[in-house]
């Protein structure tokens, strides 16, 4: 994924969000339609699975797209904020954490960290594919961490923390064979939340890009 301009990032987010939202809107129409009860129950169960899939998928995809954009636009590590410096340096910290009592590995970490700040570029150091990890379960704590990773405000999302966790738990239960029977009210609430949240998360990333919020 290579996004080199604000327009490319915005277009990428637009296309991804439109595809995901279109499917959820269609599913919501089935739930609220005049189908038979067992068909609507299948639609309600499907709504939980697809809503979660599009929520997790968009968050991960959008965050990676933003990191790709920043990696290209701000090549020098000393020019970006601490969260992007942390992304680039994290592999070296992981090595240090596993080091023995021998001093040599720690000396190497200090040398590499100094070089990262003063010489090398973000583009050559950020592993875009591994920078964002939804850990297979996009609960509140994971979502909060992703927001902190890419440097966008997560505080206003906290009121939805329990709802995000409930959606994750409901999805996991159904996906692993549970016979959960979510009602129409909850299923439509989930779809509404994901539709609105995709737009909100998208807007935050677009605003961060447009205002160069990644720069120190």
N, C-alpha and C positions, 0 to 999 in steps of 0.2 A: 504494500500500500504506500503510494507516494503522492502526497498532497502538497503542492508547492505554492498555492495561492489561496487567499480567503474564499474566492469564488468557488474553487474546487472543493474546499472543505464544506462550504454551505450547500453546494449541489449534492455532494455525497450524503450529507445528513438529510436533505430534503427527500432524495430518492429512497433512502432506507426507511425513513419514517412513513412515507406515503404507502409503501408496500405493506408494511406492518399494520398500519392503521386501517387500511382498506379491508384487510382480512378480518380484523376484529369488529369493524363496523358491520360487515356482512353477517358475522356470527351473531352479533347482538340482534340483528333483524330477525334471525331464525328463532332466537330465544323469546322475543316479544311477539312473534307471529302467532298464527292460529293452528300450528301443527299439533299432532297428537302428543299426549303427555309423555310417553316413553321416548319420543323423538326429541322433545324439549329437554328431557333429563339428560340425554346423550349430549345435546348441545351445551347444557350447563356444565357438564363434566369437561367437555372439550374446551369450553371457555376458560376454565382454570388453567388447563395445560397450555393453551395457545397464548393466553394473556401473559403468563409467567415467561414463556419462551420468548415472546417479543419484548418483554420488559428487560430480561437479562440480556438478550441478544443485542438490543439497541444500546443499552448502557455500555456493554463491553465494546461493541463496534464503534460507537461514537467516541468513547474515551481513547481508543487506539488511533482513531482518525485524527483526533486533536493532537495526540503525542507525535504522530507522524508529521503533522503540519509544523509543530513547534520545532521538531528536530531539524527540519529543513530551513525554517525561517530564522532561527536563532542558533547559528552554528557554534558559537563559543560559550562554553559552560559558565564562565564567570559573568555572562550577561543575563542569565535566566534566574528565576527565583529558586529558593531552596528546595522545593518539591521536585523540580526537574533535575537539580544537582543530585538529589538523593536517588532518583531513578537511575541516573548514570553511574553513581558510585556504589549502589547496593550490591552488585556482584562482588566487589572488593571487600565490602564489609562482611559479606557472608563467608568469604575465605578467611578473614581475620578471626571471625567467630569460631571457626573450626580449627584454628591454628593450635599448635602445641605450645609448650612453654619456651621453645626455642625462639630466639629473638629474630632470626632471619625472616620468617614470614611477615612479622609485624613491620620490619624495616621496609620490606617490599611494598606493603600496603601504604605506608606513609609516602614512599617515593611515587607510587602510582597516583595516589590521591592528589599530591602536589602537582603532578603533570596534568592531571585532569582539569584542575582549576586554572592553570597558567598557560597550557599549551594546546591541548587537544580540543576537538570540537564535539558538540553534543551529537551531531549527526552520526559520527563514527562510533559513538559509545552507547547510545540508547538502543537496547534491544526492544523494538516496538512490539514484537510478537509476545514477549513475556512480561512486558511492563504492567499489563493489566490482567488480573486474575480474579475471576468471579468465584473461584473455589467450588464450582459446581452447585453452589447454593447462594443465590443473591439475597441474603438476609440483610437486615439493617446495618449490622456491623461491617459487612463486606461492602455494601453500597457507600457507607460513610468513608471507608478506606479508599475507595476509588475516587470519590470526590476530593479527598485530601491529596491523593496521588497526582491528580491533574490540576489541582489548585483552584477548584471552584467551591463556592459557599455551600455547605451542607446543612447549616443550622435550621433553615426554614423547612427542611425535609423531615426534621426529627419528629414532628407531630404525626407523621405517617409511618413511624418506625414499627409500631405494632402491626399495622395493616400489611406492611411489606413482609414481616415475619410470618403472619398468618397466611399470606398468599404463597410464600415459599413452602410452608408446612402442608398446605392443602395440595399444592402441586405434587410434592414428594409422595404424599399418601396415595393419590390417584395414579401417579406414574409407576409406583411400585406395587400396583395391584389392589389398592384399597377400594372398597365399594362405597366411598363417600358419595352422598347425594346432595350436592350444593343446590340451594333453591334459586329461583329466578332472581330474587332481590340481590343476593350476594354475588351471583354471577355477573349481573349487569353493573354492580358496584365495582367489581374487579375490572371489567372492561373499561368503564369510565375512568377509573384511576390510572390504568395503563395508558390510555389515549392521552389523558391530560399530562401524565408524567413524562411521556415521550416528548411532547411539545415543550415542557418546562426544561427538561435536561438539554434538549437540543438548543433552546434559546440561551441557556447559560453558557454552553460551549461556543456558540456563535458570538455572543457578546464578549467572551474572553478573547477570542481571536480578533474581533474587530477593534478592541481597545488595547491590544497587545499586552494583556494582563499577565502574560507569562514572563515579561521582562522585569528585571530588578529596578 
